[in-house]
Amino acid sequence: MTEHRLDPAPGTVTDVFDPALPPVAALDPGDTLTVRTLDCAGHLERQLVPGERRPKLIEDSRGHCLAGPVLVRGAEPGMTLAVRLDALRPDAWGWTSAAGRDTPLNRRLGLAGTETASLLWDLDADRGTGTDQHGHTIALAPFLGVIGMPPPEPGAHSTIPPRGHGGGNIDCRELVADATLFLPVTVPGALLCVGDGHAVQGDGEVSGTAVECGMTTRLTVDLVTDPPVPGIHALTPAGRVTFGFDADLNEASAQALAAMTDWLAALHGLPRASALALASSTVHLRVTQIANRAWGVHALLPHGAIR
């Protein structure tokens, strides 16, 4: 096992997923990477007042400011990339914004075209708390919103929507330290990109932003050839997690539930209908995020729910 380090610089970040981008680092399965990422906007300096524009690493960016791509030697389509999140430490500040943008949700809430509301957070990673300019203090639970690989089709692909194979902007609050995310490999070498640090987020990411922050993450990569379910899934401190992504909430929910039903059937040697009946008493179906063009839904089977 080799330890690697990656810091944000003009040659180590991207604002798109693109299978033609040259890798900025190369890892072997089992290697560990400590990567520092800027916030989703790529701010190089702390905001002094909420919503203030500050210099960015990528001005006029097309998407999230991500570290990568990182090549994983031996990764090929048909395999599954396991990304274990060993530790996550947010930077000392973060921000949240709401309203202003013309989105279907903002229109529904009567907030499209209104002035953007911004919170500026002081983050204390040692105490695990964040405090905004109004004095509200909340508990932190840091994770990366974006962990993913490019689609195999040529060209630049947006970092905003999550995808059912390579992952990307999943925004799942369960992917905290000690979680492992399993992603079907989309391209040779995987070309993993990570970023979009969130100091904390509720299920749904309802304003379109969480507590956006820079993050230092220690992660370990590996390759799996026989995963328990074929799609994106995770082992987290809270339990087993499966995902669904689609522009239709019903379809996203069905994808997440179908994968969890298959996982339950395999774990307990059950017919699929019996596994679904068991899921009805033990599995929590949650809206992961509503902000990213495709609905995200995750199914959570808590540890110890079935004894």
TIKOL-823694 format. One line per 5 residues: number of its first residue (from 1); their letters; for each residue x, y, z of N, C-alpha, C. Coordinates in pm, whole numbers. Example, Ala and Ser with C-alpha at 12.3 -4.5 7.8 and 13.67 -1.06 7.14 Angstrom:
<sites>
1) as) 1319/-569/780/1230/-450/780/1320/-330/780  1285/-225/708/1367/-106/714/1290/3/787
</sites>
This chain:
<sites>
1) mtehr) 85/-119/0/0/0/0/88/123/0  55/220/-85/128/345/-96/38/461/-57  95/558/12/23/680/49/49/788/-55  -55/854/-101/-45/961/-200/-107/1087/-143  -68/1203/-198/-122/1331/-155/-159/1413/-278
6) ldpap) -274/1481/-273/-319/1564/-383/-377/1692/-326  -325/1807/-373/-372/1937/-327/-427/2017/-444  -518/2111/-418/-579/2187/-529/-481/2283/-594  -472/2275/-725/-385/2361/-806/-441/2358/-947  -400/2452/-1034/-456/2453/-1171/-442/2321/-1245
11) gtvtd) -340/2242/-1216/-321/2117/-1288/-378/1994/-1222  -448/2011/-1108/-499/1895/-1036/-650/1895/-1018  -721/1989/-1082/-865/1999/-1064/-935/1999/-1200  -1064/1968/-1195/-1148/1972/-1315/-1286/2020/-1275  -1359/2077/-1371/-1497/2117/-1347/-1595/2039/-1434
16) vfdpa) -1547/1932/-1497/-1631/1842/-1577/-1580/1698/-1558  -1665/1602/-1593/-1622/1464/-1612/-1592/1446/-1761  -1474/1395/-1792/-1436/1377/-1932/-1339/1261/-1942  -1375/1154/-2014/-1285/1037/-2022/-1154/1066/-2092  -1142/1181/-2160/-1017/1213/-2229/-921/1295/-2143
21) lppva) -963/1338/-2025/-874/1416/-1941/-757/1330/-1892  -635/1383/-1894/-521/1305/-1844/-527/1295/-1692  -491/1180/-1636/-494/1166/-1490/-389/1254/-1424  -423/1304/-1305/-331/1389/-1229/-256/1308/-1122  -296/1183/-1102/-229/1093/-1009/-268/951/-1049
26) aldpg) -189/854/-1005/-216/714/-1036/-200/631/-909  -301/548/-880/-302/465/-761/-312/318/-801  -257/231/-718/-280/88/-728/-392/50/-632  -466/-56/-661/-566/-102/-564/-503/-122/-427  -570/-72/-325/-516/-78/-190/-442/46/-148
31) dtltv) -412/136/-242/-343/261/-209/-438/358/-139  -377/449/-65/-450/552/8/-414/690/-46  -514/774/-58/-496/909/-108/-549/1008/-5  -465/1103/33/-512/1217/111/-527/1334/14  -649/1383/2/-680/1484/-98/-748/1602/-32
36) rtldc) -695/1720/-60/-762/1841/-13/-840/1900/-129  -968/1924/-108/-1053/1984/-211/-1104/2118/-162  -1123/2209/-256/-1188/2336/-226/-1339/2315/-219  -1413/2418/-181/-1558/2404/-183/-1606/2388/-327  -1734/2361/-346/-1786/2331/-479/-1759/2442/-578
41) aghle) -1754/2567/-529/-1729/2682/-617/-1581/2707/-641  -1494/2639/-567/-1351/2655/-586/-1294/2781/-524  -1353/2829/-415/-1304/2951/-351/-1162/2933/-299  -1078/3031/-329/-940/3032/-279/-927/3110/-149  -1026/3190/-116/-1022/3272/5/-1156/3263/76
46) rqlvp) -1151/3281/205/-1271/3280/287/-1359/3401/255  -1489/3379/253/-1582/3491/247/-1576/3569/378  -1580/3701/368/-1579/3786/487/-1720/3823/530  -1811/3831/431/-1953/3853/460/-2031/3750/379  -2150/3711/424/-2226/3607/354/-2252/3642/208
51) gerrp) -2225/3546/121/-2252/3562/-21/-2150/3641/-97  -2043/3683/-33/-1941/3765/-98/-1869/3686/-206  -1843/3750/-319/-1764/3689/-426/-1616/3700/-392  -1547/3588/-393/-1404/3584/-365/-1333/3513/-480  -1202/3526/-493/-1130/3459/-603/-1150/3309/-602
56) klied) -1155/3251/-722/-1178/3108/-738/-1065/3046/-819  -1041/2919/-796/-938/2849/-872/-977/2836/-1018  -1106/2811/-1044/-1157/2804/-1181/-1265/2912/-1194  -1230/3025/-1251/-1330/3129/-1273/-1424/3085/-1386  -1552/3120/-1375/-1652/3083/-1476/-1655/2931/-1496
61) srghc) -1652/2857/-1386/-1649/2711/-1395/-1782/2657/-1448  -1774/2541/-1509/-1891/2475/-1567/-1963/2385/-1467  -1897/2356/-1355/-1956/2267/-1256/-1876/2274/-1127  -1879/2167/-1049/-1806/2162/-923/-1656/2167/-947  -1584/2224/-853/-1437/2221/-854/-1394/2090/-788
66) lagpv) -1348/1995/-869/-1316/1860/-822/-1168/1829/-834  -1118/1746/-747/-983/1692/-759/-986/1573/-854  -886/1567/-945/-879/1454/-1035/-868/1498/-1180  -878/1400/-1270/-909/1260/-1243/-788/1181/-1191  -818/1079/-1111/-718/991/-1053/-732/853/-1116
71) lvrga) -625/804/-1175/-626/672/-1238/-607/564/-1133  -685/458/-1143/-668/339/-1058/-623/225/-1150  -500/183/-1132/-442/82/-1221/-519/-49/-1213  -548/-106/-1329/-620/-233/-1336/-770/-220/-1342  -823/-100/-1321/-968/-82/-1324/-1019/-90/-1467
76) epgmt) -1121/-169/-1489/-1181/-186/-1621/-1332/-194/-1606  -1407/-149/-1710/-1552/-167/-1707/-1587/-314/-1680  -1688/-335/-1599/-1724/-469/-1554/-1679/-494/-1411  -1581/-415/-1364/-1539/-421/-1225/-1614/-316/-1144  -1596/-322/-1014/-1653/-223/-923/-1541/-159/-843
81) lavrl) -1542/-27/-838/-1444/48/-761/-1499/69/-620  -1421/29/-521/-1457/52/-381/-1377/171/-329  -1446/272/-281/-1383/392/-225/-1417/396/-76  -1317/365/6/-1337/370/151/-1296/506/203  -1386/571/275/-1362/705/329/-1307/689/470
86) dalrp) -1176/702/483/-1112/676/612/-1128/793/708  -1121/916/658/-1134/1034/743/-1171/1154/658  -1251/1245/714/-1290/1368/646/-1285/1482/747  -1214/1589/710/-1202/1704/799/-1235/1831/722  -1342/1899/760/-1379/2022/689/-1283/2136/722
91) dawgw) -1274/2231/628/-1199/2354/653/-1269/2438/760  -1214/2554/789/-1261/2635/902/-1384/2718/871  -1431/2718/744/-1548/2798/711/-1628/2730/601  -1754/2768/592/-1840/2716/487/-1956/2811/463  -2039/2777/364/-2151/2865/329/-2269/2781/281
96) tsaag) -2387/2841/292/-2511/2784/240/-2589/2896/174  -2648/2869/57/-2732/2968/-8/-2868/2907/-40  -2966/2994/-57/-3103/2951/-88/-3172/3059/-171  -3270/3013/-250/-3355/3103/-330/-3273/3170/-439  -3333/3271/-504/-3263/3346/-608/-3271/3280/-744
101) rdtpl) -3231/3154/-755/-3227/3088/-885/-3367/3048/-931  -3385/3043/-1062/-3514/3004/-1120/-3513/2853/-1138  -3558/2781/-1037/-3569/2636/-1042/-3715/2597/-1017  -3755/2476/-1057/-3893/2434/-1029/-3929/2441/-881  -3836/2402/-794/-3867/2407/-651/-3880/2551/-602
106) nrrlg) -3788/2639/-644/-3799/2778/-602/-3926/2844/-652  -3967/2805/-775/-4094/2858/-825/-4209/2809/-738  -4206/2681/-703/-4312/2624/-619/-4318/2691/-482  -4202/2730/-429/-4196/2793/-298/-4212/2945/-304  -4227/2998/-426/-4242/3142/-442/-4113/3218/-421
111) lagte) -3999/3153/-446/-3869/3215/-419/-3785/3238/-544  -3835/3199/-661/-3759/3222/-784/-3750/3371/-811  -3629/3418/-844/-3611/3558/-875/-3600/3649/-754  -3611/3592/-634/-3593/3674/-514/-3444/3686/-482  -3413/3770/-387/-3274/3786/-347/-3222/3658/-280
116) tasll) -3101/3619/-315/-3042/3500/-256/-3015/3522/-108  -3051/3424/-27/-3018/3425/116/-2893/3341/138  -2800/3392/217/-2673/3322/239/-2643/3313/388  -2592/3197/426/-2539/3176/561/-2388/3156/550  -2315/3217/639/-2169/3202/646/-2137/3132/777
121) wdlda) -2068/3019/767/-2048/2932/883/-1902/2933/928  -1881/2944/1059/-1752/2912/1121/-1757/2766/1163  -1662/2688/1113/-1663/2543/1136/-1551/2505/1232  -1585/2429/1333/-1488/2379/1430/-1483/2228/1416  -1385/2179/1339/-1377/2036/1312/-1347/1955/1438
126) drgtg) -1273/2012/1533/-1239/1939/1655/-1363/1919/1743  -1444/2023/1753/-1566/2011/1833/-1683/1952/1753  -1671/1954/1621/-1778/1901/1539/-1900/1990/1534  -1877/2122/1531/-1989/2215/1528/-1967/2323/1423  -2076/2381/1377/-2073/2496/1287/-2167/2602/1340
131) tdqhg) -2125/2730/1331/-2205/2841/1380/-2215/2946/1271  -2340/2989/1239/-2357/3089/1134/-2357/3230/1191  -2372/3329/1102/-2363/3469/1144/-2477/3511/1235  -2582/3428/1242/-2695/3459/1330/-2681/3393/1467  -2575/3314/1484/-2555/3246/1611/-2615/3107/1619
136) htial) -2672/3055/1508/-2724/2919/1508/-2607/2820/1506  -2608/2723/1595/-2502/2622/1602/-2562/2486/1571  -2494/2412/1482/-2540/2280/1440/-2425/2181/1450  -2459/2052/1459/-2358/1946/1462/-2313/1914/1320  -2184/1885/1304/-2128/1852/1174/-2128/1701/1151
141) apflg) -2138/1663/1026/-2127/1523/983/-2068/1525/842  -1937/1549/828/-1878/1579/697/-1877/1461/601  -1897/1495/472/-1888/1396/365/-1862/1469/234  -1829/1394/130/-1808/1449/-3/-1935/1432/-85  -1983/1540/-145/-2102/1531/-228/-2076/1461/-360
146) vigmp) -1954/1476/-414/-1922/1419/-545/-1809/1316/-531  -1840/1194/-568/-1742/1086/-581/-1783/1010/-707  -1702/1017/-812/-1750/952/-934/-1649/946/-1045  -1693/883/-1152/-1613/860/-1273/-1687/914/-1393  -1617/943/-1503/-1685/997/-1621/-1766/890/-1693
151) ppepg) -1874/930/-1760/-1939/838/-1853/-1842/797/-1963  -1863/682/-2026/-1770/638/-2130/-1781/715/-2260  -1893/785/-2282/-1911/859/-2407/-1812/975/-2413  -1754/1003/-2530/-1656/1111/-2542/-1715/1246/-2508  -1627/1337/-2466/-1667/1475/-2441/-1678/1508/-2295
156) ahsti) -1706/1636/-2270/-1722/1687/-2134/-1864/1663/-2085  -1877/1609/-1966/-2007/1579/-1905/-2022/1660/-1776  -2139/1713/-1754/-2164/1795/-1637/-2140/1717/-1508  -2089/1788/-1407/-2073/1728/-1275/-2201/1735/-1192  -2304/1801/-1243/-2421/1829/-1158/-2513/1708/-1138
161) pprgh) -2558/1637/-1243/-2650/1526/-1215/-2576/1400/-1171  -2630/1327/-1072/-2574/1196/-1040/-2609/1097/-1150  -2526/992/-1163/-2548/892/-1267/-2546/754/-1206  -2621/663/-1267/-2643/532/-1208/-2527/437/-1214  -2421/470/-1288/-2305/380/-1291/-2184/448/-1229
166) gggni) -2129/549/-1293/-2008/610/-1241/-2027/693/-1116  -2151/723/-1080/-2176/801/-959/-2171/950/-988  -2092/1023/-912/-2081/1167/-929/-2145/1241/-813  -2237/1331/-845/-2295/1421/-745/-2407/1352/-668  -2368/1254/-587/-2465/1170/-517/-2527/1244/-399
171) dcrel) -2447/1322/-327/-2497/1405/-216/-2568/1323/-109  -2514/1209/-73/-2576/1125/31/-2508/1149/165  -2586/1193/261/-2534/1229/393/-2484/1109/472  -2510/987/425/-2461/868/496/-2316/835/464  -2256/902/365/-2121/867/320/-2015/940/402
176) vadat) -2025/924/533/-1933/986/627/-1811/895/645  -1721/934/736/-1601/855/762/-1640/712/801  -1561/617/753/-1579/472/772/-1683/413/678  -1738/492/586/-1825/438/482/-1741/393/363  -1792/295/290/-1732/252/163/-1838/260/55
181) lflpv) -1806/333/-50/-1896/349/-164/-1848/260/-277  -1939/183/-336/-1907/91/-444/-1967/145/-574  -1881/170/-675/-1923/230/-800/-1884/139/-917  -1979/103/-1003/-1941/30/-1125/-1845/113/-1210  -1734/53/-1250/-1633/123/-1329/-1688/151/-1468
186) tvpga) -1669/274/-1514/-1724/315/-1643/-1620/322/-1754  -1493/349/-1716/-1387/369/-1816/-1259/302/-1767  -1171/260/-1857/-1043/203/-1813/-967/300/-1723  -918/249/-1612/-845/332/-1518/-933/406/-1417  -1062/396/-1433/-1163/457/-1344/-1169/609/-1356
191) llcvg) -1054/678/-1352/-1050/825/-1363/-1142/890/-1259  -1118/856/-1135/-1199/901/-1022/-1180/1050/-996  -1291/1120/-973/-1290/1260/-933/-1370/1274/-804  -1321/1360/-713/-1389/1378/-584/-1390/1526/-547  -1487/1562/-464/-1494/1700/-415/-1632/1733/-363
196) dghav) -1665/1863/-363/-1794/1911/-315/-1812/1877/-168  -1715/1920/-86/-1723/1891/56/-1844/1954/122  -1911/1875/206/-2025/1921/285/-1993/1898/431  -1992/2004/510/-1970/1988/653/-2088/1916/718  -2206/1939/665/-2327/1867/707/-2436/1897/605
201) qgdge) -2529/1804/593/-2643/1821/501/-2759/1737/551  -2879/1789/538/-2997/1708/563/-3034/1627/440  -3107/1518/459/-3159/1443/344/-3236/1539/254  -3204/1537/125/-3273/1622/29/-3191/1738/-21  -3099/1791/61/-3025/1913/27/-3123/2017/-30
206) vsgta) -3221/2053/54/-3343/2116/5/-3324/2256/-53  -3220/2330/-11/-3200/2462/-70/-3115/2457/-196  -3061/2339/-226/-2969/2325/-338/-2824/2330/-297  -2797/2370/-172/-2663/2368/-116/-2670/2313/26  -2560/2251/68/-2546/2209/207/-2460/2314/277
211) vecgm) -2386/2277/383/-2280/2364/433/-2159/2334/346  -2144/2414/240/-2039/2391/139/-1905/2435/196  -1803/2350/182/-1675/2381/245/-1562/2307/176  -1442/2355/197/-1325/2278/162/-1313/2158/255  -1242/2054/209/-1236/1930/286/-1102/1862/264
216) ttrlt) -1048/1806/370/-933/1716/357/-981/1575/384  -966/1488/285/-1021/1353/291/-910/1251/275  -912/1151/358/-824/1036/341/-911/920/294  -880/867/175/-959/758/119/-868/647/66  -922/528/61/-851/411/10/-932/351/-103
221) vdlvt) -866/317/-214/-936/259/-329/-903/111/-343  -1000/37/-393/-979/-104/-421/-1071/-144/-535  -1051/-264/-588/-1133/-316/-696/-1204/-442/-651  -1331/-454/-690/-1416/-566/-652/-1470/-628/-780  -1464/-760/-789/-1514/-827/-909/-1648/-897/-887
226) dppvp) -1691/-911/-760/-1816/-983/-733/-1894/-909/-624  -1949/-789/-657/-2022/-713/-556/-2156/-779/-523  -2213/-750/-405/-2340/-812/-367/-2457/-767/-453  -2452/-645/-505/-2551/-594/-600/-2476/-522/-710  -2530/-517/-831/-2452/-466/-944/-2439/-314/-950
231) gihal) -2530/-240/-896/-2529/-95/-910/-2454/-25/-799  -2473/107/-788/-2409/184/-682/-2470/145/-548  -2383/116/-452/-2428/83/-318/-2319/119/-219  -2349/109/-91/-2252/151/10/-2272/72/138  -2161/57/210/-2162/12/348/-2123/132/433
236) tpagr) -2211/174/522/-2192/297/597/-2206/270/746  -2163/364/831/-2185/346/975/-2331/327/1012  -2421/380/931/-2564/367/960/-2621/234/913  -2562/174/808/-2614/49/754/-2583/35/607  -2647/-64/544/-2633/-85/400/-2719/15/325
241) vtfgf) -2668/65/211/-2737/168/136/-2736/132/-12  -2849/146/-79/-2859/134/-225/-2921/263/-279  -2901/287/-409/-2937/416/-466/-3022/402/-591  -3098/509/-618/-3168/525/-745/-3159/668/-790  -3143/691/-920/-3132/826/-976/-3216/833/-1103
246) dadln) -3306/930/-1109/-3389/946/-1227/-3460/1079/-1219  -3501/1131/-1336/-3580/1254/-1338/-3718/1233/-1277  -3761/1107/-1266/-3890/1073/-1207/-3865/1015/-1067  -3926/1075/-965/-3903/1030/-828/-3948/887/-808  -4059/847/-872/-4106/709/-857/-4003/610/-911
251) easaq) -3943/642/-1025/-3844/551/-1083/-3718/546/-997  -3673/661/-948/-3556/662/-860/-3583/579/-735  -3702/590/-678/-3738/512/-560/-3739/363/-592  -3795/327/-707/-3801/186/-745/-3662/128/-766  -3571/207/-825/-3434/158/-845/-3367/128/-711
256) alaam) -3376/222/-617/-3314/201/-487/-3374/82/-414  -3506/69/-420/-3573/-40/-351/-3545/-174/-417  -3540/-178/-550/-3512/-303/-619/-3373/-355/-581  -3275/-266/-576/-3140/-309/-540/-3135/-358/-396  -3204/-290/-305/-3203/-334/-166/-3278/-466/-150
261) tdwla) -3387/-484/-225/-3461/-611/-220/-3371/-726/-265  -3295/-705/-372/-3202/-808/-419/-3094/-836/-314  -3046/-731/-249/-2942/-749/-146/-2998/-829/-28  -3119/-795/16/-3183/-870/124/-3206/-1016/86  -3251/-1039/-37/-3274/-1176/-82/-3147/-1259/-77
266) alhgl) -3035/-1198/-121/-2907/-1269/-120/-2858/-1290/23  -2873/-1191/109/-2825/-1203/247/-2897/-1311/325  -3027/-1324/302/-3109/-1411/386/-3167/-1531/313  -3125/-1551/187/-3172/-1667/113/-3321/-1668/92  -3377/-1554/56/-3522/-1540/44/-3564/-1524/-102
271) prasa) -3685/-1566/-137/-3742/-1525/-265/-3760/-1373/-265  -3764/-1316/-384/-3767/-1169/-394/-3891/-1110/-326  -4006/-1176/-340/-4128/-1123/-278/-4116/-1123/-126  -4056/-1226/-70/-4037/-1231/76/-3937/-1126/120  -3834/-1103/39/-3737/-999/72/-3803/-862/73
276) lalas) -3895/-837/-20/-3968/-711/-22/-4054/-697/103  -4120/-806/145/-4200/-801/267/-4113/-769/388  -3994/-827/394/-3902/-799/503/-3854/-654/497  -3830/-604/376/-3786/-466/359/-3890/-367/412  -4016/-402/400/-4122/-310/440/-4117/-278/589
281) stvhl) -4057/-369/668/-4047/-348/812/-3912/-297/857  -3813/-298/768/-3676/-272/813/-3602/-165/733  -3646/-137/611/-3572/-49/522/-3635/90/521  -3549/192/529/-3594/331/521/-3564/384/380  -3666/434/315/-3651/493/181/-3646/644/198
286) rvtqi) -3534/705/155/-3512/847/180/-3478/921/51  -3522/1044/43/-3485/1130/-68/-3344/1182/-41  -3249/1143/-126/-3110/1180/-107/-3091/1328/-135  -3135/1370/-254/-3126/1511/-293/-3230/1541/-400  -3271/1668/-406/-3372/1710/-502/-3319/1821/-592
291) anraw) -3186/1846/-588/-3132/1970/-642/-3056/1954/-773  -3043/1833/-825/-2940/1810/-926/-2991/1749/-1057  -3107/1799/-1103/-3164/1759/-1233/-3222/1618/-1232  -3162/1526/-1159/-3218/1392/-1140/-3243/1373/-991  -3362/1320/-957/-3389/1289/-817/-3292/1181/-771
296) gvhal) -3246/1194/-647/-3171/1088/-583/-3252/1030/-469  -3257/897/-462/-3325/827/-353/-3230/720/-302  -3222/702/-171/-3145/590/-118/-3229/509/-21  -3205/378/-26/-3268/284/66/-3165/246/171  -3201/257/298/-3110/230/409/-3162/112/491
301) lphga) -3080/9/504/-3106/-103/594/-3013/-87/714  -3064/-40/828/-2975/-14/941/-2909/-142/992  -2788/-125/1044/-2721/-237/1109/-2807/-286/1225  -2820/-417/1238/-2895/-475/1349/-3044/-472/1331  -3095/-426/1216/-3240/-421/1196/-3299/-562/1187
306) ir) -3220/-657/1140/-3266/-797/1128/-3166/-883/1207  -3214/-956/1305/-3127/-1036/1388/-3159/-1185/1373
</sites>
